[in-house]
């Protein structure tokens, strides 16, 4: 029997997945606790088609996002600075992503936001000094990479 799970069942499957199970398990566990519903072959085909369409849309969105990143070239961040070019606090990947959302505006895809990974040159996770840093943007699950220069300045307005 093919069943679409409405909740995660440990050892069986996660929510919104189609699994094959015995009629006894369906009647005694899944149906009694309303953990899933029976699904026809046509519904399975339709679900697979929807998943494929979403994957194509996400791939297209990721490609456009990375090309927009490449076009941007330089992004500037202003932070409070101490002596010797040291920053008060730090600039993390989360800060860079939120600034990217502001900079790109409506061209920043919300459907792949959780899949975006940033790599700052030198292998560091956070930036603690002023200067220019090369940042690579990778979208997990796709082979698209964009890069730009992040200019971190202290106190004054950014000039690109």
URHURA-V380722 format. One record per residue. N is the residue number from 1. NEAR is the number of other ideal C-beta (glycine too) atoms within 10 Angstrom. Layout:
BEGIN
n=N near=NEAR
n=N near=NEAR
END
This chain:
BEGIN
n=1 near=15
n=2 near=15
n=3 near=22
n=4 near=17
n=5 near=20
n=6 near=13
n=7 near=13
n=8 near=12
n=9 near=20
n=10 near=6
n=11 near=4
n=12 near=16
n=13 near=19
n=14 near=11
n=15 near=12
n=16 near=12
n=17 near=14
n=18 near=15
n=19 near=17
n=20 near=8
n=21 near=17
n=22 near=9
n=23 near=9
n=24 near=9
n=25 near=15
n=26 near=18
n=27 near=11
n=28 near=11
n=29 near=14
n=30 near=22
n=31 near=15
n=32 near=9
n=33 near=10
n=34 near=9
n=35 near=18
n=36 near=26
n=37 near=13
n=38 near=12
n=39 near=17
n=40 near=9
n=41 near=8
n=42 near=8
n=43 near=14
n=44 near=13
n=45 near=10
n=46 near=12
n=47 near=15
n=48 near=11
n=49 near=10
n=50 near=10
n=51 near=10
n=52 near=10
n=53 near=10
n=54 near=11
n=55 near=12
n=56 near=10
n=57 near=13
n=58 near=17
n=59 near=16
n=60 near=11
n=61 near=20
n=62 near=24
n=63 near=15
n=64 near=13
n=65 near=25
n=66 near=21
n=67 near=13
n=68 near=18
n=69 near=25
n=70 near=14
n=71 near=11
n=72 near=17
n=73 near=10
n=74 near=12
n=75 near=20
n=76 near=16
n=77 near=17
n=78 near=14
n=79 near=17
n=80 near=9
n=81 near=17
n=82 near=12
n=83 near=5
n=84 near=7
n=85 near=13
n=86 near=11
n=87 near=19
n=88 near=10
n=89 near=11
n=90 near=13
n=91 near=20
n=92 near=14
n=93 near=16
n=94 near=10
n=95 near=16
n=96 near=23
n=97 near=16
n=98 near=11
n=99 near=15
n=100 near=22
n=101 near=13
n=102 near=10
n=103 near=15
n=104 near=16
n=105 near=7
n=106 near=6
n=107 near=14
n=108 near=18
n=109 near=19
n=110 near=9
n=111 near=12
n=112 near=19
n=113 near=13
n=114 near=8
n=115 near=16
n=116 near=21
n=117 near=13
n=118 near=16
n=119 near=16
n=120 near=18
n=121 near=14
n=122 near=8
n=123 near=6
n=124 near=12
n=125 near=10
n=126 near=14
n=127 near=23
n=128 near=14
n=129 near=16
n=130 near=21
n=131 near=11
n=132 near=12
n=133 near=19
n=134 near=12
n=135 near=19
n=136 near=15
n=137 near=23
n=138 near=18
n=139 near=23
n=140 near=10
n=141 near=12
n=142 near=17
n=143 near=10
n=144 near=19
n=145 near=14
n=146 near=20
n=147 near=17
n=148 near=21
n=149 near=15
n=150 near=22
n=151 near=17
n=152 near=23
n=153 near=18
n=154 near=16
n=155 near=9
n=156 near=8
n=157 near=7
n=158 near=12
n=159 near=8
n=160 near=9
END
